[in-house]
């Protein structure tokens, strides 16, 4: 039986837990029409995407050197970190936009 890389195991556990959290928070947030709970659902959703990216980047960065990548694939984790940072910034902008919109357009 092949052993699973502990980093990949942790990423898979994170994917599973964040999937459950994001769906649960989104359901409650929509039912209550609460921007704060919906924001938490978005946060958990982005954590899910980050875990997916981490799982992929760990798999790729662990590959040995080849003809195109003479020094290996280790730098792919850095590219993944940049992508994750951009996702976090995007989520923050979306949440700020929604909060301002709801402040200026109140609903009963």
Secondary structure by P-SEA (a helix, b strand, c coil): cccccaaaaaaaaaaaaaaaaaaaaaaaaaaaccaaaaaaaaaaaaaaaaaaaaaaaaaaaaccccccccccccaaaaaaaaaaaaaaaaaaaaaaaaaaaaaacccc
